[in-house]
Every structure is written in C-alpha cells, then in structure tokens.
Amino acid sequence: MPLIDTANAFIELFAQPMRTAESGSLAGLTFAAKDNIDVAGRITGNGSPVWRRARGLAPAHAPVIARLLGEGAVLSGKTHMDEFAYSLMGTNAHFGTPLNSAAPDRVPGGSSSGSASAVAAGLVDFALGTDTGGSVRLPASFNGIFGMRPSHGAIDMSGVVPLGPGYDTLGWFARDAGTLVRVGRALGLDGHADFSTAWLPSDIWTGVDQGLAAMLRPLAEKVAANFDKVITDPLPIVGPEERSEIYRFWQGYDAWRTLGKWVEAHDAELGPDIAARFAAARAVTDEDFTRADVARREIAQAMDAALADGVVMIIPTAPGPAPRKGSSREEFEAYRQEALGILSISGHAGLPQISMPAVRVEGGPVGLSVIGARGSDGALLALVARLSGREPS
C-alpha cells in the first residue's frame, strides 16, 4: 500500500522505496533522510529551491545511507528541512512547515523538521537528520520522540551538505528507544552503560521556567535513581547568554566560510530569515572568531573534565514547548536564543546527547536529555534503552 504523506514531511516520497538488502540488523524498518543527505540518483536540495535547481543528481549514496540500506532498512523518501539547515523552528519560506503531530498548532522544530515530522506521524520507523546547533534534539523535544546527536565526528558526514563543519553532526529520530538503539548499533555506535554518577546541574534546573522544571524533575530524579551517586554542582562554564553568543560567532564564521561565496551569488533568492542569518554570519570578524574559539575551547575542556569517570548529565532538552505557528519573528528568535543557551553545551564540547519524550506543557511536548562524555555514544544509547525497558535483543 503506497505511503501517503499526511504531514507535509517529504519533499520527495519515492514511488518505489529503496532497498538493497533483504536481511540485516534493520530489516523490516523504514526510514527517511533529510534533504541535505545524498541519495544516489536524487537531487540533494538542502531546503532551497535555488540550490536544488543548481544541482544534478547525486552520483552515489552518502556513506550513512549506504550503510543503513546494507543493514536491510528501506528508504521511503527525502524530507523537508529549514533552508540550508540554518534555523531551529522548522519553518521554510519556500516549502512551508511540516506538521507537528504532537501539537498541531505549534511548529515542528528544525532544521530537521520533515524527519521529525515523519517519525512523529508514524510514516517511517526512523529518520536521519543533522544537528549543528540543536536541529535533531529540539525537533525531538517538540514532537515528543527520541532524538540523538552523536559525538562530533562519530558518524561519517561525507555526502552531507555542510553548514558549520565545526559543529555539524548526523543524528536520527525514533518513536521508541529500541529503534533508536538499533540504528545506533547499525552505525557502529556500540557499547555498554557503565555510568555511575547522575549530574543535575543546579544552574540549568533553576535557570529554566520553574513550572517546567517542576514537571520534569520527577522524571529526572527517577532517571538519577539508577545511578550510584547524584550531584547538583553548577556547570563549570560561562552562562547561557555567553554560550549562545559564542555559538553565534563561532558557527556564523564557520557557516560563512563554508557557504559565503554561494550565498553572495544568490542572496536575493533566500528566505528573509535565512538571508538575515547569513548577513549576520558575514559580519563576524576574524577577531570575533578568535575570541569565540578561545572561549569554546575552555568550555570543551571544562566539560570533558566534568563528565569524566562515568558522569551523565540530565537536563531539560529545551526551555519549553514549541512556539505556536503564528508567533512573530521576534518571538521565534527569542526562543532560539534561549534554546541555544541549553543546546550549545553539547555543541561546544562535541558531546553525545539523547532527548527522550518526557512531559507536556500547555499541550506541547518537552523532552528530557542525557549527555555523556565525548565518545560515550554507544554507552549512552544502551543507558537510554535500559531506562526505557526497550533494549533490543
């Protein structure tokens, strides 16, 4: 029976789903891929009609696509995304906004909007996204599903259009922990949960809306009860506003260095929000970047030390539910900056993070995240599976 896109999740739904193997660790699972990931014989549109028109058919699969197909998964199509992956809200001036099935009056989050939407709507079993500033973790929180951002460099990014290579990672969504883990294992992220200390940083938990904190804390404490020790020390790094600013300068400089020449040639054809974001990126000076780079290195070193010896950090994924669709540009931008204060912790330090479905606030989901030391991806996946009671055989 042909799949019907009831969520505006797909930019291209394949008439004949792609499969290359009948057996494997992912046999029987369907998936979708974000439109910045190469699929052989298809155009990689990157959320932009201008980019799409300028591109020919991809000559080969990105390694991540080839690996998943080789494990028996079936590719259903390519999903919508924010233009150039340069947003967190899930709106696209050219292609519209995919459905947030968990909260239809709210945005789905981005930039991996269509991938999150397809999973939340039950159209596929899992979906690939990319996460630079939070583009898997935030949509996972908004849609009430699982989402993983792996350690920076843990998954091969070949065949994926870059935005800011210094932060870009390739992650995925699933509706249950068992599927999340199966995909991670298929991608080579194996390991055991050997964590001993739960860390609920006091400044994070007192810095978010206290109504949200009160709703999330019982689940966080339930998770923490699985560890030998619980600590509440504040983060040993700069505060959320500074973290957001460091990200803005470092990632903006990186994005302009990566895509600036193309943007200069096509600036008038970009959506207004994305054009403004690239204009800000263009304005970042070498001196701005140098200062941000020093600060980012200090954050990474401090977080590496804090998460050593089996420590897992437990924090809200987002500062609240998704903004409503009719929110103003100013409201979207204010939410984005607040969210980056939380999301950039993992980004600055290259850490693995998994967002799990947690609570509903004013009708919208908000996730709870666990974060481990760099390179602990497999162990973090196993931990989440154990906590959910859904670890596959």
C-alpha positions as CSV (number, residue, x, y, z in Angstrom):
1,M,0.0,0.0,0.0
2,P,1.6,3.3,-1.0
3,L,2.6,5.7,1.7
4,I,0.6,8.9,1.9
5,D,2.4,12.0,3.3
6,T,-0.2,13.3,5.8
7,A,2.3,15.6,7.5
8,N,4.0,17.5,4.7
9,A,7.1,15.8,5.9
10,F,8.5,14.8,2.5
11,I,9.9,16.9,-0.3
12,E,10.2,13.6,-2.3
13,L,8.3,10.5,-1.4
14,F,9.7,7.7,-3.5
15,A,7.2,5.8,-5.7
16,Q,9.4,2.7,-5.2
17,P,11.1,2.7,-1.8
18,M,14.8,1.9,-2.0
19,R,16.2,-1.3,-0.6
20,T,19.4,-3.1,-1.3
21,A,19.3,-6.0,1.3
22,E,16.6,-8.3,2.4
23,S,18.3,-9.1,5.8
24,G,20.3,-7.3,8.3
25,S,20.1,-5.6,11.7
26,L,17.5,-3.1,10.4
27,A,15.5,-5.5,8.3
28,G,11.8,-4.5,8.3
29,L,12.4,-0.9,9.3
30,T,11.5,2.0,7.0
31,F,13.4,5.4,7.2
32,A,13.6,8.8,5.6
33,A,16.6,11.1,5.0
34,K,16.9,14.8,5.4
35,D,17.2,16.6,2.1
36,N,20.9,17.6,2.7
37,I,22.0,14.0,2.6
38,D,23.0,12.5,-0.8
39,V,20.8,9.6,-2.1
40,A,22.1,8.2,-5.4
41,G,20.0,9.3,-8.4
42,R,18.2,12.0,-6.5
43,I,18.8,15.8,-6.1
44,T,20.1,17.0,-2.8
45,G,18.0,20.1,-2.3
46,N,19.3,21.4,1.0
47,G,15.9,23.1,1.8
48,S,16.4,25.6,-1.0
49,P,14.8,25.7,-4.4
50,V,17.7,27.7,-5.8
51,W,20.2,25.1,-4.5
52,R,18.0,22.3,-5.9
53,R,17.9,23.9,-9.4
54,A,21.7,24.2,-9.5
55,R,22.4,20.6,-8.5
56,G,22.4,17.5,-10.6
57,L,21.5,14.0,-9.4
58,A,23.7,12.7,-6.6
59,P,26.1,10.1,-8.1
60,A,26.3,8.0,-5.0
61,H,24.7,7.4,-1.6
62,A,26.2,9.2,1.4
63,P,28.0,6.5,3.4
64,V,25.3,6.7,6.1
65,I,22.6,5.9,3.5
66,A,24.6,3.0,2.0
67,R,25.2,1.6,5.5
68,L,21.6,1.7,6.6
69,L,20.4,0.2,3.3
70,G,23.0,-2.5,3.6
71,E,21.6,-3.4,7.1
72,G,18.2,-4.0,5.5
73,A,16.4,-0.7,6.1
74,V,14.1,0.6,3.4
75,L,14.3,4.3,2.4
76,S,10.9,5.9,1.8
77,G,12.0,9.3,0.7
78,K,13.7,12.6,1.4
79,T,12.3,15.1,4.0
80,H,11.7,18.8,4.2
81,M,14.2,20.9,6.2
82,D,14.9,24.5,7.1
83,E,16.7,26.3,4.3
84,F,20.4,25.5,4.4
85,A,19.7,23.9,7.8
86,Y,20.1,27.3,9.3
87,S,17.2,27.5,11.7
88,L,15.7,25.8,14.7
89,M,12.0,26.4,14.2
90,G,11.1,24.2,11.2
91,T,9.5,26.8,9.0
92,N,10.7,27.2,5.4
93,A,9.7,30.3,3.3
94,H,9.7,28.2,0.1
95,F,8.2,24.8,1.2
96,G,6.1,25.6,4.2
97,T,6.0,23.9,7.6
98,P,5.7,20.2,8.3
99,L,3.1,19.0,10.8
100,N,3.9,18.6,14.5
101,S,1.6,15.7,15.1
102,A,2.0,16.0,18.9
103,A,1.0,19.7,18.9
104,P,-0.5,20.7,15.5
105,D,-0.8,24.4,16.5
106,R,2.9,24.5,17.1
107,V,6.0,24.4,14.9
108,P,7.8,21.1,14.5
109,G,11.3,22.5,15.1
110,G,14.2,22.4,12.7
111,S,16.2,22.3,10.9
112,S,15.4,18.5,10.6
113,S,11.7,19.4,10.5
114,G,10.5,16.8,8.0
115,S,12.4,14.0,9.5
116,A,11.0,14.6,13.0
117,S,7.5,15.1,11.5
118,A,7.7,11.8,9.5
119,V,8.6,9.8,12.6
120,A,6.1,11.5,14.9
121,A,3.3,11.0,12.3
122,G,4.2,7.2,12.1
123,L,5.1,7.5,8.4
124,V,8.5,5.8,8.9
125,D,10.2,3.9,11.8
126,F,13.2,6.3,12.0
127,A,14.6,9.2,10.1
128,L,18.0,10.9,9.6
129,G,18.7,14.5,10.4
130,T,21.6,16.7,11.0
131,D,22.3,18.7,14.2
132,T,24.6,21.7,14.2
133,G,23.0,23.9,16.9
134,G,20.2,21.6,18.0
135,S,18.5,20.5,14.8
136,V,17.8,16.9,16.0
137,R,17.4,17.5,19.7
138,L,15.0,20.4,19.5
139,P,12.6,18.8,17.0
140,A,12.7,15.6,19.1
141,S,11.6,17.6,22.1
142,F,8.9,19.4,20.2
143,N,7.4,16.3,18.7
144,G,7.6,14.0,21.7
145,I,10.0,11.5,20.2
146,F,13.6,10.3,20.7
147,G,16.4,12.1,19.0
148,M,20.2,11.6,19.1
149,R,23.0,14.0,18.4
150,P,26.2,11.8,18.4
151,S,29.7,12.9,19.4
152,H,31.1,15.3,16.9
153,G,32.9,13.2,14.2
154,A,31.4,9.9,15.4
155,I,29.3,9.5,12.1
156,D,30.8,10.0,8.7
157,M,29.5,13.2,7.2
158,S,30.6,12.6,3.7
159,G,27.8,13.2,1.2
160,V,26.1,15.6,3.6
161,V,25.9,19.3,2.7
162,P,27.8,21.2,5.4
163,L,26.5,24.2,7.3
164,G,29.1,24.7,10.0
165,P,31.5,21.7,9.9
166,G,32.9,22.6,13.3
167,Y,29.5,21.7,14.9
168,D,27.8,19.6,12.2
169,T,26.7,16.1,13.2
170,L,24.5,13.4,11.7
171,G,21.7,12.2,14.0
172,W,18.4,10.4,13.9
173,F,14.9,10.2,15.3
174,A,12.7,7.2,16.5
175,R,9.5,6.8,18.4
176,D,10.9,4.3,20.8
177,A,14.3,3.7,22.5
178,G,14.7,0.2,21.0
179,T,14.7,1.5,17.4
180,L,16.9,4.4,18.4
181,V,19.5,1.9,19.7
182,R,19.2,-0.5,16.7
183,V,20.0,2.4,14.3
184,G,23.0,3.5,16.5
185,R,24.3,0.0,16.6
186,A,23.9,-0.3,12.8
187,L,26.0,2.9,12.5
188,G,28.8,1.4,14.7
189,L,27.9,3.1,18.0
190,D,28.1,0.1,20.3
191,G,28.8,0.0,24.0
192,H,27.5,-0.7,27.4
193,A,26.0,1.6,30.1
194,D,28.8,1.9,32.7
195,F,27.8,5.3,34.1
196,S,27.9,5.7,37.9
197,T,27.0,9.3,38.6
198,A,24.0,11.4,37.7
199,W,24.5,15.1,37.4
200,L,21.6,17.6,37.6
201,P,23.4,21.0,37.3
202,S,21.7,23.4,39.6
203,D,22.1,26.4,37.4
204,I,20.3,24.7,34.5
205,W,17.4,23.5,36.6
206,T,17.0,26.9,38.3
207,G,17.6,28.8,35.0
208,V,14.6,27.3,33.1
209,D,11.0,28.1,33.7
210,Q,10.2,26.8,37.2
211,G,6.9,25.4,36.1
212,L,8.6,23.3,33.5
213,A,11.4,22.3,36.0
214,A,8.7,21.1,38.5
215,M,7.1,19.0,35.8
216,L,10.4,17.5,34.6
217,R,12.2,17.0,37.9
218,P,10.3,13.8,39.0
219,L,11.3,12.1,35.8
220,A,14.9,13.4,36.1
221,E,15.1,12.1,39.7
222,K,13.7,8.8,38.6
223,V,16.4,8.5,36.0
224,A,19.0,9.6,38.5
225,A,17.9,6.9,40.9
226,N,19.5,4.4,38.6
227,F,23.0,5.7,39.4
228,D,25.2,5.2,42.5
229,K,25.6,8.9,43.1
230,V,23.8,12.1,42.3
231,I,25.4,15.5,42.2
232,T,24.0,19.0,41.6
233,D,27.1,21.1,41.0
234,P,26.6,24.0,38.6
235,L,28.2,23.9,35.2
236,P,31.9,24.9,35.3
237,I,31.5,27.1,32.2
238,V,30.1,30.5,31.2
239,G,26.3,31.2,31.5
240,P,23.6,30.6,28.8
241,E,23.8,34.1,27.2
242,E,27.5,33.8,26.8
243,R,27.2,30.2,25.5
244,S,24.7,31.4,22.9
245,E,26.9,34.3,21.8
246,I,30.0,32.1,21.5
247,Y,28.0,29.8,19.3
248,R,26.7,32.7,17.2
249,F,30.2,34.0,16.4
250,W,32.0,30.6,16.0
251,Q,29.3,28.9,14.0
252,G,28.5,32.0,12.0
253,Y,32.1,32.4,10.9
254,D,32.2,28.7,10.0
255,A,29.0,28.9,8.0
256,W,30.1,31.9,6.1
257,R,33.5,30.4,5.3
258,T,31.7,27.2,4.1
259,L,28.8,28.8,2.1
260,G,29.5,32.5,1.8
261,K,30.5,32.6,-1.8
262,W,27.4,30.8,-2.9
263,V,25.2,33.0,-0.7
264,E,26.7,36.2,-2.1
265,A,25.7,35.0,-5.6
266,H,22.1,34.1,-4.6
267,D,21.4,36.3,-1.6
268,A,18.2,37.8,-3.1
269,E,16.6,34.4,-3.5
270,L,16.9,33.3,0.1
271,G,14.0,33.3,2.5
272,P,14.1,36.5,4.6
273,D,15.1,34.8,7.9
274,I,17.9,32.9,6.3
275,A,19.2,35.9,4.5
276,A,19.3,37.8,7.7
277,R,21.2,34.9,9.4
278,F,23.8,34.8,6.7
279,A,24.1,38.6,6.8
280,A,25.0,38.3,10.5
281,A,27.4,35.5,9.7
282,R,29.1,37.6,7.1
283,A,29.7,40.4,9.7
284,V,31.6,38.1,12.1
285,T,35.3,39.3,12.1
286,D,38.4,37.3,12.5
287,E,38.8,38.9,15.9
288,D,35.3,37.8,16.9
289,F,36.0,34.3,15.8
290,T,39.3,34.2,17.7
291,R,37.7,35.3,20.9
292,A,34.9,32.8,20.5
293,D,37.3,30.0,19.7
294,V,39.3,30.6,22.9
295,A,36.0,30.5,24.9
296,R,34.8,27.4,23.1
297,R,38.0,25.5,23.8
298,E,37.7,26.4,27.5
299,I,34.1,25.1,27.6
300,A,35.1,21.9,25.9
301,Q,38.0,21.3,28.3
302,A,35.8,22.0,31.4
303,M,33.0,19.7,30.2
304,D,35.5,16.9,29.3
305,A,36.7,17.1,32.9
306,A,33.3,17.3,34.4
307,L,31.9,14.3,32.5
308,A,34.9,12.0,33.2
309,D,34.7,8.9,35.4
310,G,31.2,7.8,34.4
311,V,29.2,11.1,34.9
312,V,25.9,11.6,32.9
313,M,24.3,15.0,32.8
314,I,20.5,15.2,33.0
315,I,18.8,18.4,31.8
316,P,15.7,19.7,30.0
317,T,16.2,19.5,26.3
318,A,14.5,22.8,25.7
319,P,13.3,25.8,27.6
320,G,9.7,25.0,26.9
321,P,7.3,23.6,24.3
322,A,7.5,24.6,20.6
323,P,6.4,28.1,19.8
324,R,3.0,28.4,18.2
325,K,2.8,28.7,14.4
326,G,1.6,32.3,14.5
327,S,4.5,33.6,16.6
328,S,6.3,36.7,15.4
329,R,9.8,36.6,14.1
330,E,10.9,38.3,17.3
331,E,9.3,35.6,19.4
332,F,10.9,32.8,17.3
333,E,14.3,34.5,17.6
334,A,13.9,35.0,21.4
335,Y,13.1,31.3,21.8
336,R,16.0,30.3,19.6
337,Q,18.5,32.3,21.6
338,E,17.2,30.9,24.9
339,A,17.3,27.3,23.5
340,L,20.8,27.8,22.3
341,G,21.9,28.6,25.8
342,I,21.0,24.9,26.7
343,L,21.6,23.2,23.3
344,S,25.1,24.7,22.8
345,I,26.6,22.9,25.8
346,S,26.9,19.7,23.8
347,G,27.7,21.5,20.6
348,H,30.6,23.5,22.0
349,A,32.2,20.3,23.6
350,G,31.2,17.8,20.8
351,L,29.3,15.7,23.3
352,P,26.7,13.0,22.6
353,Q,23.1,13.9,23.7
354,I,19.8,12.0,23.6
355,S,16.5,13.7,24.0
356,M,13.8,11.4,25.4
357,P,10.0,12.1,25.5
358,A,9.1,13.5,28.9
359,V,6.2,15.8,29.7
360,R,3.6,18.0,28.0
361,V,3.4,21.7,28.9
362,E,0.4,23.7,27.7
363,G,-0.4,21.0,25.1
364,G,3.2,20.7,23.7
365,P,5.9,18.1,24.5
366,V,9.2,18.9,26.2
367,G,12.0,16.4,26.3
368,L,14.5,15.3,28.9
369,S,18.1,14.9,27.8
370,V,21.0,12.7,28.9
371,I,24.5,13.8,28.0
372,G,27.7,11.7,28.2
373,A,31.4,12.2,27.7
374,R,32.7,12.6,24.2
375,G,32.9,9.2,22.6
376,S,30.4,7.5,25.0
377,D,27.7,7.3,22.3
378,G,27.2,3.6,22.5
379,A,27.0,3.5,26.2
380,L,24.6,6.4,26.2
381,L,22.3,4.6,23.8
382,A,22.4,1.5,26.0
383,L,21.6,3.5,29.0
384,V,18.5,5.1,27.4
385,A,17.4,1.7,26.2
386,R,17.8,0.3,29.7
387,L,16.0,3.2,31.3
388,S,13.1,2.8,28.9
389,G,13.0,-1.0,29.2
390,R,13.1,-1.3,25.4
391,E,16.6,-2.5,24.7
392,P,16.5,-4.8,21.6
393,S,18.0,-8.3,21.7
